[in-house]
Amino acid sequence: MSKSWNKGVTLALEGPGKFTTISTIQEASWALIEDWPLEDGEALDKALLVIEAAMSGKKTPEEARFAFIAAAHEAGIEIQE
């Protein structure tokens, strides 16, 4: 399921100044699993759980977006406003 967020999250996932926009919970899930610079972290674990819940309709896409942003902050990933 590819639920879109009201506003994408643009972040430097591939390194400083290399910005990518994540617009759906599916994209966020793949980013956290495949591209994330940390393997462990409280916010990372929470984001994965919230995204899974959002995919099954138990949480909203926006709750997943906020959890994803928190995980990016935890990992020290630059976010473009």
Secondary structure as the mmCIF struct_conf table of DSSP 4:
data_model
#
loop_
_struct_conf.conf_type_id
_struct_conf.id
_struct_conf.beg_label_comp_id
_struct_conf.beg_label_asym_id
_struct_conf.beg_label_seq_id
_struct_conf.end_label_comp_id
_struct_conf.end_label_asym_id
_struct_conf.end_label_seq_id
HELX_LH_PP_P HELX_LH_PP_P1 LYS A 3 LYS A 3
STRN STRN1 SER A 4 LEU A 11
TURN_TY1_P TURN_TY1_P1 LEU A 13 GLU A 14
BEND BEND1 GLY A 15 GLY A 15
TURN_TY1_P TURN_TY1_P2 PRO A 16 GLY A 17
STRN STRN2 THR A 20 THR A 24
HELX_RH_AL_P HELX_RH_AL_P1 ILE A 25 TRP A 30
HELX_RH_PI_P HELX_RH_PI_P1 ALA A 31 ASP A 35
BEND BEND2 PRO A 37 PRO A 37
BEND BEND3 GLU A 39 GLU A 39
HELX_RH_AL_P HELX_RH_AL_P2 GLU A 42 MET A 55
TURN_TY1_P TURN_TY1_P3 SER A 56 GLY A 57
BEND BEND4 LYS A 58 LYS A 59
HELX_RH_AL_P HELX_RH_AL_P3 PRO A 61 ALA A 75
TURN_TY1_P TURN_TY1_P4 GLY A 76 GLY A 76
STRN STRN3 ILE A 79 GLN A 80
#
